[in-house]
Every structure is written in C-alpha cells, then in structure tokens.
C-alpha cells in the first residue's frame, strides 16, 4: 500500500497538467496570405496527382519507381506545411513554390525515363520510404565535384546529425539541403545530412533513419562501408555520441561536438526540489546513455570537440570521465573562449584526425573486439554478436581476441553469442572450425556461413545456438518503445468495449499516439481495423492492439496466450486483481501468432509532450509492462496513474 501511495503521489504531481498545457513541439506557424495558400494547395494537388499517375505507370519499371521518393519529398514538404500550420516564416512561401516546381520537374523527368539528379554533384536532396511506417523521409547529400556518373570507386561517407530546431520542418530541412553544404565537406567524400525524423536527437525511429538513408544512398553511389564517419554538433553531437558508442564497430571515426551523453547529470534530474522518476525509468536510461557504452569506443577512433565556455562541454567531459574508467582516452579539441559553436581553427585539427582514421587501418579486420551492451537491441560489435543475456538492462561485456591457438573470449552476463570471423584472410577460421577458450573453458564449434555459435548451459559453455523457447532475442526483447523501431500497425478496435471508461480511454490514447507520431516522428502511423488485419501484417509487422478482449478481435484471439486475464469485472496480472472498469494494461510481448514480432497493448511511444522540451528527456517512460489506473487522466508525461510497472525476465515470464 505504501508503494502504491508513493506512485499515486508521484503520478498525480506529473499528471496535474494536461498535454495541451505544455509548450507544443513543433510550435504553431505564422499566417501566410490566403492567395498564396490557395495557390500552394493547388500546386500540392497537381504534384500529388502526378505522383499517383507515375506510381501506376512505373509499376513495371522498378528502377525508376524506386526513385519516386525523390519526388515525393517535395510534395510532403509543402503539403504538411499547409496541412499542419508549419510555415514559420513568410519567406517560406517562396521556398514552397520552388520545391513544388522542383518536384514537378523531377516527376516529368521520371515520366520520360530519366533521373538527372542521379548524376548531379553538389547539393542533392533525396528521399526514401521507411519500412517502419511507410512514410517518405528526406535526407541531403553533398556530392563531391570529383565524382562522375559511372565512377564505381568506393568513397568515404560522412554522416552529419543536425542540431535542435523545433521549426525544422521538411520544408526547411530540404531548403537547407539545397543551399548549405554544412560544417564539413571533406575533399572527395560524400556527406549525408540526416533529417533524423525531425527533433528527437536521432533516437528510436530517428536512429533507424541513419541506416535507412545509408541503404538508399548506397543504391546510387559507390560508398565504402569501411570508411563511414558519424559526426554532428549540439543535439547532433549528442546523436554522434549515441551512434558512436552503440555502433562503434561500423565507423572509421566518430566526431561529436557538444551535445549530451546521458540524461541524469545533463538534465539535472536529481536536483533539490525535483521528484526523481520511478525506478524503471531510471533503468531505461541504460538504453541511450552513451556514458554506459563508453568502452565500445575502443573499436573506433573518436575525436571530441567543445567550445571552452560552452555549457555543453559537459558532454565531452563526462564521456572522458567514463572512458577513463575503461582505460581509454580520446583527443578533445577545445575552441578557445568559444561558446556554442565550432571555432574555425578547430576544424582542420578535427579533420586531420578523422582523415587519418579513414585512411589508415580502415580495411583491416580487428584482432581484438570489446563490446558492452545492456540490451539485445544493440547485440553486435564487428565480428561478435551477443544472442542472449542472463539479465536485461544489466551491464553485459564480451571481449574477443584472435590468438595463435584460436579465439580467446571473456564474458559477463552473456548466455549465448556468435562469432562471424571471415572464412579467408589474415584472421580466419581454420579447418572449418573455431577453437575458443571462453571464460577459461575450451570449446570448439563448426564454422558455418552465418558464423559459429556458443551458448551457456548449466554454467558451462557449449557449441551451437541456445535452444530457448520464446526467450528474449535481438528481434523481440522489449521494452514497449522497441516495437516502434521496425514496421508496426495500429490495430483499431471495432467492437463494444468491456467498460465505457476503458473504451473512452483507448480511443483517446489511440488518437494521441497517432497525432504524437506525426508530430514527433514525422510520419502517418499505419492504422487498420481489427477485422482487416492480414497474414502479411502478422508476418511482417508489430501489432499495436488498442482496446480490450471485447472490443479488439485480434486481442480476443490471442488473450489465452498472454500473461493476463481480462473480463468485464476484473483485470488479473502479476498477482493483481483489479477492477476492470477503471484499469487497463500497457505491455509488450511476443506475438503468439508470430513470435518473431511483437504485440503491444494500448501504448504508443512512451515518452510524451513534456519530454519533447529537452532532447535528453526523450527516453522510454514505461518498461515491458505497466498497469494504468484510468481515474487519473492522461498527462504530458504518462497515460494515466501508473500503479506498477516492470520488466519480463529473459523467458518473458
């Protein structure tokens, strides 16, 4: 009871405001002349019609159809600015006219079987269709003048993560990508400017944006995947720290400037007078806190930059503090008496170190790999992949080193892993097997195309993959927010709810999640009625089930295989027996119809309006499951009164 009262006090303090009381992100736009609005609406309609006709006429020409997103970005940029009041400067009317004209010009070229922007150098805006929600997402390229069409020589590519701007609509982003080369344009290299799903510090869907943009760009340009650099400044510096630590093995170099590296210290969470967040939220900081993944920078070159008098120098300082604990050091270039910008004298120093990393050793296979993780969301580093944890959200380490006798491996909190060393080369398998010394135990495993796997059974390491039933894997490990980093569908209930209050809350939360996804992650969340879900949806998408066993047909079908009981009178879960008239579950679980994907009950992304005011606060607010008391209305930080929440174990128990 005392615990519940604590939760009640905490949640009531948080929920005293409604979402509408929080400053909106993005902010309201400015008025534009009515004549201009009418003109632009007509232009959007004309370009939209052209896109629809092209989609039909190019159906048998996949090479040209794949270029349609390069047209669609201009339609979306103006359409959304009109539809959602996102003109933030009267000058953007002229920009909108220009983008519609460019979209129509590209459409006409595609209709004629051409795509001249594929051969263009300089600033080239492009787009792709995201597998997450089917939305078109823009990105910008800087193509060096030395590149010519047909040149297949692989080149270095630098990603640039932009800083925070609540007014960075697609319209503004694309305009910048046609007028501004950015802070760094290394000679002979491609530069890819990420939109990153707007203003989320490249988290969640914004994280996936980098890999989807890279995949799209690699279809058109000769990118050397061994010479990738990730860099950014301010919010983009935070993104660079995040990408650098979580995916260190993929970068030849990481170059963050300013930003933040974690939540608690940067956001001053535990300051006097503040109510600390609940324990599960603090655990979930381990998802994105780069400080906790600092050891991974062993696997790449990192060059930090800070202005000497910039408050966000804190990011590099705290990262260096955590790197020291791991026995690592990195260069830290400081702009003298500089606030929040990159000092011009620092740029050549940064570039010299980055260029050295991309020129030297970028083609070699690492003989030693260190990897730290806290979740199977991030399972791999170079040729090591963790396939199972003993306990999620606890520090997990694996170190692999090629020695004369074979492979030396040390682990902590690992229950299964795979080695994917190349079959040939200076470091390779021998006699179609890998001989390993794992935590002092000698184990040999046959080499297969997908690598050699090892697992722990009764405290002993064995060869082969772990044989677990419905355990947490790299595809399904929770928490709730993980479901929104791959394809998902909101499944809308069509039946009568068990209780009116639950039905009203479900409708409100579904509307909120749909609107929130549009504002924060810049896509239309796919929504289908429960009676319209197909085998393809079950096979290829995470199903976000809204409603209860009476209102949602899909939920009714699988209820017996979920860890709860729910009828009109009671909700039974984890030892609780609650009044079903006023309570609802929010949880994530392997889909009983396809355990390779998720089902989620009654939740969209779990951070809400208040978190959008500071990017370091855009972290998961709910774990694998939560029980919501609906008698406290939803607020800007929670969907209601959270009376309890927690994590399933490694077997989803």
C-alpha positions in Angstrom: 0.0 0.0 0.0 2.8 2.4 0.9 4.4 1.7 -2.6 1.1 2.4 -4.3 0.6 5.6 -2.4 4.1 6.7 -3.5 3.2 6.0 -7.1 0.0 7.9 -6.6 1.7 11.0 -5.2 4.4 10.9 -7.9 1.9 10.4 -10.8 -0.6 13.0 -9.6 2.2 15.6 -9.5 3.2 14.6 -13.0 -0.4 14.4 -14.3 -1.6 17.7 -12.9 -1.2 19.2 -16.3 -2.8 18.1 -19.5 -0.8 17.6 -22.7 -2.2 20.8 -24.0 -0.7 22.8 -21.1 2.8 22.0 -22.4 4.5 24.2 -25.0 3.8 22.5 -28.3 6.6 21.0 -30.4 6.5 21.9 -33.2 5.2 25.3 -32.4 2.3 27.0 -34.2 3.3 28.5 -37.6 2.7 32.0 -38.9 -0.1 33.2 -41.1 0.5 33.3 -44.8 -1.6 35.3 -47.4 -4.8 33.5 -48.4 -4.0 33.8 -52.1 -0.6 32.1 -51.5 -2.3 29.3 -49.6 -4.8 28.7 -52.4 -2.0 28.7 -54.9 0.1 26.2 -52.9 -2.9 23.9 -52.2 -3.5 23.8 -56.0 0.2 23.1 -56.6 0.3 20.3 -54.0 -2.8 18.7 -55.6 -1.2 18.8 -59.0 2.0 17.3 -57.8 0.1 14.7 -55.9 -1.8 13.7 -59.0 1.4 13.4 -61.0 2.9 11.2 -58.3 -0.2 8.9 -58.3 0.0 8.6 -62.1 3.7 7.9 -62.0 3.3 5.2 -59.4 0.9 3.4 -61.7 2.8 4.0 -65.0 6.2 2.9 -63.4 4.8 -0.2 -61.8 6.7 -2.4 -64.4 9.9 -0.3 -64.1 11.3 -0.9 -60.6 14.5 1.0 -61.2 12.5 4.2 -62.0 9.8 3.5 -59.4 12.5 3.3 -56.7 13.3 7.0 -57.5 9.8 8.2 -56.8 10.6 9.2 -53.2 13.0 11.8 -54.6 9.8 13.5 -56.0 7.6 12.7 -53.0 9.8 14.6 -50.6 8.8 17.9 -52.3 5.1 17.1 -52.1 5.2 16.2 -48.4 7.3 19.3 -47.5 4.6 21.7 -48.8 1.6 19.5 -48.1 2.5 19.2 -44.4 3.4 22.8 -44.0 -0.1 23.7 -45.3 -2.0 21.0 -43.5 -0.4 21.3 -40.1 0.3 25.1 -39.9 4.1 24.7 -40.2 5.1 27.8 -42.1 7.4 29.5 -39.6 8.5 32.5 -41.8 6.6 34.3 -44.5 9.6 33.8 -46.8 8.9 30.1 -46.8 6.0 30.7 -49.2 8.6 31.3 -52.0 10.6 28.3 -50.8 7.4 26.2 -51.0 6.8 27.4 -54.6 10.3 26.5 -55.5 10.1 23.0 -54.0 6.8 22.3 -55.8 8.4 23.3 -59.1 11.4 21.0 -58.4 9.1 18.2 -57.6 7.2 18.6 -60.8 10.4 18.9 -62.7 11.7 15.6 -61.3 8.3 14.0 -61.9 8.4 14.9 -65.6 12.0 13.6 -65.9 10.9 10.3 -64.4 7.9 10.1 -66.7 10.5 10.4 -69.6 12.6 7.6 -68.1 15.3 9.9 -66.8 16.7 10.9 -63.4 19.4 13.6 -64.0 19.8 14.3 -60.2 21.4 10.8 -60.1 24.3 12.4 -62.0 24.3 15.7 -60.2 27.2 16.9 -58.0 27.0 19.5 -55.2 23.8 19.6 -53.0 21.3 16.9 -53.8 18.1 16.3 -51.7 16.8 12.8 -51.8 14.2 10.6 -50.1 13.3 7.0 -49.2 10.2 5.1 -48.0 10.7 4.0 -44.4 10.0 0.4 -43.6 8.8 1.5 -40.1 5.6 3.3 -41.2 5.7 3.7 -45.0 6.4 7.4 -44.7 8.6 9.3 -47.1 11.7 10.7 -45.3 14.2 13.2 -46.8 17.9 13.3 -46.5 20.5 15.6 -48.1 23.7 14.7 -49.9 26.8 16.7 -50.7 28.3 15.0 -53.8 32.0 16.0 -54.5 32.8 17.6 -57.8 35.4 14.9 -58.4 32.7 12.2 -58.6 31.4 11.4 -62.1 28.5 9.1 -63.1 29.7 5.6 -63.7 32.6 6.1 -61.2 32.5 2.9 -59.1 35.5 3.6 -56.9 34.2 3.4 -53.2 34.4 6.6 -51.4 34.3 7.7 -47.7 30.9 8.9 -46.5 30.4 11.2 -43.5 27.0 11.5 -41.8 26.0 14.8 -40.3 23.5 14.9 -37.5 21.8 18.4 -37.2 21.3 20.5 -34.1 18.0 21.1 -32.3 15.4 23.2 -34.1 11.7 22.9 -33.3 11.0 24.6 -36.6 12.9 22.2 -38.8 10.0 21.1 -40.9 10.6 19.0 -44.0 10.2 22.3 -45.9 13.0 24.0 -44.0 15.3 20.9 -44.0 15.1 20.4 -47.7 15.7 24.1 -48.3 18.9 23.9 -46.2 20.0 20.8 -48.1 19.8 22.8 -51.3 21.6 25.9 -50.0 24.1 25.0 -47.3 26.9 22.4 -47.6 27.3 22.3 -43.8 30.2 22.5 -41.4 32.5 19.9 -43.0 32.9 18.9 -46.7 36.0 16.6 -46.8 37.7 16.5 -50.1 36.5 13.6 -52.3 34.0 12.3 -49.7 30.2 12.1 -49.8 28.4 13.8 -46.9 24.9 12.7 -45.9 22.8 15.1 -43.9 20.2 13.2 -41.8 16.8 14.6 -41.1 16.6 12.0 -38.3 12.9 12.2 -38.0 13.0 15.9 -37.1 13.9 16.8 -33.5 14.4 13.6 -31.5 18.2 13.5 -31.2 18.2 10.6 -33.7 16.6 8.3 -31.1 14.1 5.5 -31.8 12.8 5.9 -35.4 15.3 8.8 -35.7 18.1 6.2 -35.1 16.8 3.9 -37.8 16.7 6.9 -40.2 20.5 6.7 -40.5 20.6 3.1 -41.6 17.6 3.5 -44.0 19.2 6.6 -45.5 22.5 4.8 -45.9 20.8 1.9 -47.6 19.1 4.2 -50.0 22.2 6.2 -50.8 24.3 3.1 -51.3 22.0 2.1 -54.2 23.0 5.2 -56.1 26.6 6.0 -55.1 29.8 3.9 -54.5 30.1 4.2 -50.7 33.0 2.5 -48.9 31.3 0.9 -45.9 34.6 0.6 -44.2 35.1 4.4 -44.3 32.0 5.7 -42.6 32.2 8.7 -40.3 29.5 9.9 -37.9 29.6 13.5 -36.7 27.3 16.3 -35.5 27.1 19.3 -33.2 24.8 20.3 -30.4 21.8 18.0 -30.5 23.7 16.4 -33.4 26.7 16.0 -31.2 24.6 14.0 -28.8 23.5 11.9 -31.7 27.1 11.3 -32.7 28.0 10.2 -29.2 25.0 7.8 -29.3 25.8 6.3 -32.7 29.4 6.2 -31.9 29.1 4.3 -28.7 26.2 2.0 -29.6 27.5 1.1 -33.1 31.2 1.8 -32.8 32.3 -1.1 -35.0 30.6 0.4 -38.0 32.5 3.7 -38.0 36.1 4.5 -39.1 35.7 7.6 -36.9 33.3 9.4 -34.6 33.4 13.2 -34.3 30.9 14.6 -31.8 30.7 18.3 -30.9 28.9 19.5 -27.7 25.6 17.8 -27.2 24.9 15.5 -24.2 26.0 12.0 -23.4 23.4 10.9 -20.8 20.2 12.1 -19.0 20.6 12.4 -15.3 23.5 14.8 -15.0 22.8 16.8 -18.1 19.1 17.2 -17.3 19.9 17.7 -13.6 17.3 15.1 -12.7 18.2 14.7 -9.0 18.4 18.4 -8.2 16.9 19.6 -4.9 13.2 20.1 -5.2 12.7 17.7 -8.2 10.9 14.5 -7.8 13.0 11.7 -9.2 11.4 9.5 -11.9 10.3 5.9 -11.0 12.9 3.2 -10.8 12.0 1.6 -14.1 12.5 4.9 -16.0 16.0 5.2 -14.4 16.8 1.7 -15.5 15.7 2.6 -19.1 18.3 5.4 -19.2 20.6 2.5 -19.9 19.1 2.4 -23.4 20.6 5.7 -24.7 23.1 6.8 -22.1 26.3 6.9 -24.1 28.4 7.0 -20.9 27.4 3.4 -20.1 28.6 2.3 -23.6 31.9 4.2 -23.5 34.0 1.1 -23.6 32.8 0.4 -27.1 34.8 3.4 -28.4 37.8 1.0 -28.1 36.6 -0.2 -31.5 36.9 3.1 -33.4 38.6 6.5 -33.5 36.8 9.3 -31.6 37.6 13.0 -31.8 35.6 15.2 -29.4 35.2 19.0 -29.8 33.9 21.5 -27.3 33.9 25.3 -27.0 35.9 26.3 -24.0 33.0 28.3 -22.4 30.1 26.2 -23.8 27.8 24.6 -21.2 27.5 21.6 -23.4 31.2 20.9 -23.0 29.8 18.8 -20.2 29.1 16.1 -22.8 32.8 15.5 -23.7 33.9 16.0 -20.1 31.6 13.3 -18.7 32.3 10.9 -21.6 36.1 11.4 -21.0 35.4 10.6 -17.3 33.7 7.4 -18.2 36.3 6.5 -20.8 39.0 6.8 -18.2 37.2 4.1 -16.1 37.5 1.8 -19.1 41.2 2.6 -19.6 40.6 4.6 -22.7 41.5 8.2 -23.8 40.4 10.3 -26.8 41.6 13.6 -28.2 39.4 16.5 -27.1 39.8 19.6 -29.2 38.7 22.8 -27.5 37.8 26.1 -29.2 39.4 28.9 -27.1 37.0 31.2 -25.4 34.3 29.8 -27.6 30.6 29.3 -26.7 28.2 27.1 -28.6 29.8 26.9 -32.0 32.8 25.3 -33.7 35.9 27.5 -33.7 37.3 27.9 -37.2 40.8 27.0 -36.1 39.5 23.7 -34.7 38.1 22.4 -37.9 41.4 21.5 -39.6 42.6 19.8 -36.4 39.4 17.7 -36.2 39.6 16.8 -39.9 43.2 15.8 -39.7 42.4 13.2 -37.1 39.3 12.0 -38.8 41.1 11.7 -42.2 43.9 9.7 -40.6 41.4 7.3 -39.2 39.6 6.8 -42.5 42.9 6.4 -44.4 44.7 4.1 -42.0 43.6 0.7 -40.9 40.0 1.2 -42.1 40.3 -2.0 -44.2 41.8 -4.3 -41.6 39.9 -6.9 -39.6 40.2 -6.2 -35.9 42.1 -8.8 -34.0 40.6 -7.7 -30.7 37.0 -6.6 -30.1 35.4 -5.1 -26.9 31.7 -4.9 -26.6 29.5 -3.6 -23.8 25.7 -3.5 -24.0 22.6 -3.5 -21.8 20.1 -4.9 -24.2 19.8 -7.1 -27.2 18.5 -4.0 -29.1 22.3 -3.5 -29.5 23.7 -7.0 -29.9 26.8 -6.7 -32.1 30.3 -5.3 -32.5 32.3 -6.1 -35.6 32.6 -9.9 -35.6 31.0 -10.6 -32.2 27.2 -10.8 -31.7 25.5 -11.4 -28.4 22.5 -13.7 -28.9 21.3 -14.0 -25.3 21.7 -12.2 -21.9 21.4 -13.6 -18.4 19.5 -10.5 -17.4 18.5 -7.5 -19.5 19.5 -3.9 -18.5 22.5 -5.1 -16.5 25.9 -4.4 -17.8 27.0 -7.0 -20.4 30.6 -7.4 -21.6 32.2 -9.6 -24.2 35.8 -9.4 -25.3 37.1 -11.5 -28.2 40.7 -11.8 -29.3 42.3 -13.8 -32.0 45.3 -15.7 -30.7 47.6 -18.3 -32.2 45.6 -21.1 -30.7 42.3 -19.8 -31.9 40.0 -17.4 -30.1 40.1 -16.0 -26.5 36.7 -14.8 -25.2 35.8 -13.3 -21.9 32.2 -12.6 -21.0 29.9 -11.1 -18.3 26.1 -11.5 -18.3 26.2 -13.3 -21.7 24.2 -16.6 -22.2 24.8 -17.0 -25.9 26.9 -15.4 -28.7 28.1 -15.9 -32.3 31.4 -15.3 -33.9 31.4 -14.2 -37.6 35.1 -14.1 -38.5 35.8 -14.1 -42.3 36.4 -17.5 -43.8 39.5 -16.3 -45.5 42.1 -13.5 -44.9 44.7 -12.7 -42.3 42.3 -13.5 -39.5 40.2 -16.5 -40.3 38.8 -19.8 -39.2 40.9 -22.9 -39.5 39.9 -26.4 -40.7 36.2 -25.2 -40.8 36.0 -24.8 -37.1 36.7 -22.2 -34.4 38.7 -23.3 -31.3 37.8 -21.0 -28.5 38.8 -20.5 -24.8 35.7 -19.0 -23.3 35.9 -17.8 -19.7 38.7 -20.5 -19.2 36.7 -23.3 -20.9 37.9 -24.9 -24.1 35.1 -25.2 -26.7 35.3 -26.0 -30.5 32.4 -25.1 -32.8 32.0 -25.9 -36.5 32.2 -22.9 -38.8 29.1 -22.1 -40.9 28.2 -19.4 -43.3 26.4 -17.4 -40.5 29.3 -17.9 -38.1 30.0 -20.1 -35.1 27.6 -20.0 -32.2 28.2 -20.8 -28.5 25.8 -21.0 -25.6 25.9 -21.5 -21.8 24.1 -24.5 -20.2 24.2 -25.2 -16.5 27.1 -22.8 -16.2 29.2 -24.5 -19.0 29.9 -23.2 -22.5 28.8 -25.4 -25.3 28.9 -25.1 -29.1 25.8 -24.3 -31.1 23.0 -21.8 -30.6 20.9 -21.7 -27.4 17.7 -23.8 -27.6 15.3 -21.5 -25.8 11.5 -21.2 -26.2 10.1 -17.7 -26.5 13.1 -16.2 -24.9 14.2 -12.6 -25.4 16.1 -12.3 -28.7 17.6 -9.5 -30.8 14.2 -9.2 -32.6 11.9 -9.4 -29.5 13.4 -8.2 -26.3 11.3 -5.2 -25.2 10.6 -2.6 -23.9 7.5 -1.1 -25.4 9.3 1.6 -27.4 11.3 -1.1 -29.3 8.2 -2.0 -31.2 8.3 1.4 -33.0 11.8 0.8 -34.5 10.5 -1.6 -37.1 7.3 -2.0 -39.1 4.2 -1.6 -37.0 0.4 -1.2 -37.4 -2.0 0.4 -35.0 -4.9 -2.1 -34.8 -8.1 -0.1 -34.1 -10.9 -1.9 -32.2 -14.3 -2.2 -33.9 -16.3 -4.0 -31.2 -18.0 -2.8 -28.0 -15.6 -2.3 -25.0 -16.0 -4.2 -21.8 -16.4 -1.0 -19.9 -17.2 2.6 -21.1 -14.3 4.2 -19.2 -11.8 1.9 -20.8 -13.3 2.3 -24.2 -13.1 6.1 -23.9 -9.5 6.0 -22.7 -8.5 3.7 -25.5 -10.0 6.0 -28.1 -8.3 9.0 -26.6 -4.9 7.3 -26.3 -5.1 5.9 -29.9 -5.8 9.4 -31.2 -3.0 10.8 -29.0 -0.5 8.2 -30.2 -1.4 8.8 -33.9 -1.0 12.6 -33.5 2.2 12.2 -31.4 3.8 10.0 -34.1 3.0 12.6 -36.7 4.4 15.5 -34.8 7.5 13.8 -33.3 8.5 11.2 -35.8 7.1 12.9 -39.0 5.0 10.0 -40.4 1.4 8.8 -40.6 1.1 5.9 -38.2 -0.4 2.9 -40.1 -3.9 2.3 -38.7 -6.1 -0.7 -39.6 -9.4 -2.0 -38.2 -9.0 -5.2 -36.2 -11.1 -7.1 -38.7 -8.8 -6.0 -41.6 -5.5 -7.5 -40.3 -3.9 -9.8 -42.8 -1.5 -12.7 -42.8 1.1 -10.2 -44.2 0.5 -7.9 -41.2 1.0 -10.8 -38.8 4.1 -12.0 -40.6 5.9 -8.6 -41.1 4.6 -6.1 -38.6 4.4 -5.5 -34.9 0.7 -5.3 -34.0 -0.2 -2.4 -31.6 -3.5 -3.6 -30.2 -5.8 -1.0 -28.9 -8.8 -1.9 -26.8 -9.8 -4.9 -24.7 -10.8 -8.6 -25.4 -14.3 -7.5 -26.2 -13.6 -4.5 -28.5 -10.5 -5.9 -30.3 -10.9 -9.1 -32.3 -7.1 -9.8 -32.5 -6.6 -9.3 -28.8 -9.6 -11.7 -28.1 -7.9 -14.3 -30.4 -4.6 -14.3 -28.5 -5.7 -13.4 -25.0 -5.3 -17.0 -23.7 -1.6 -16.9 -24.7 -0.8 -13.6 -23.0 0.2 -13.4 -19.3 -3.0 -11.8 -18.1 -6.7 -12.5 -17.6 -9.2 -9.8 -18.5 -13.0 -9.7 -18.5 -15.7 -7.1 -17.7 -15.2 -7.4 -14.0 -11.5 -7.9 -13.3 -8.1 -7.5 -14.7 -5.7 -10.1 -13.3 -2.0 -9.6 -13.9 1.2 -10.2 -11.9 -0.7 -11.0 -8.7 -3.0 -8.0 -9.0 -6.8 -8.4 -9.2 -8.1 -5.1 -10.3 -11.5 -3.5 -11.1 -11.6 -3.8 -14.9 -13.9 -0.7 -15.0 -11.0 1.6 -14.2 -7.8 -0.2 -15.1 -6.0 -1.2 -18.3 -2.7 -2.9 -19.1 0.0 -1.5 -21.4 2.6 -4.1 -22.3 4.8 -5.6 -25.0 5.0 -9.4 -25.7 6.0 -11.8 -28.5 3.0 -12.1 -30.8 1.5 -15.6 -30.2 0.6 -15.7 -33.9 4.2 -14.9 -34.9 6.7 -14.8 -32.0 9.3 -13.1 -34.3 7.3 -9.9 -33.9 5.6 -8.1 -31.1 2.2 -7.4 -29.9 1.8 -4.2 -27.8 -1.4 -3.5 -25.8 -2.6 0.1 -25.5 0.5 2.1 -25.9 2.3 4.2 -28.5 5.8 5.6 -27.8 6.0 6.0 -24.1 7.6 9.5 -23.7 5.1 12.3 -24.2 4.8 16.1 -24.6 6.9 17.2 -21.6 9.9 15.1 -22.8 9.9 16.9 -26.1 11.1 20.1 -24.4 14.6 18.7 -23.8 16.1 16.0 -26.0 17.9 14.3 -23.2 14.5 13.6 -21.6 13.2 11.8 -24.7 13.8 8.4 -23.1 11.4 5.5 -22.5 9.0 6.2 -19.7 7.5 2.7 -19.5 9.3 -0.7 -19.5 7.9 -4.1 -20.7 4.5 -3.7 -18.8 2.5 -1.3 -16.8 -0.9 -1.1 -15.1 -2.8 2.1 -15.7 -5.4 3.5 -13.3 -7.7 5.5 -15.6 -9.3 7.5 -12.9 -6.3 9.9 -13.2 -6.5 11.4 -16.6 -3.6 11.2 -19.1 -1.0 13.9 -18.8 2.1 15.2 -20.6 4.3 12.5 -19.1 2.1 9.4 -18.6 -1.1 7.9 -20.0 -2.7 7.8 -16.5 -1.8 6.8 -13.0 0.9 4.1 -13.3 0.3 2.0 -10.2 3.0 -0.5 -11.1 5.4 -1.4 -13.9 8.3 -3.6 -14.6 10.2 -6.0 -16.9 9.6 -9.6 -18.0 12.5 -11.9 -17.5 14.6 -13.4 -20.2 11.9 -16.0 -20.9 9.1 -13.5 -21.0 7.8 -14.6 -17.6 
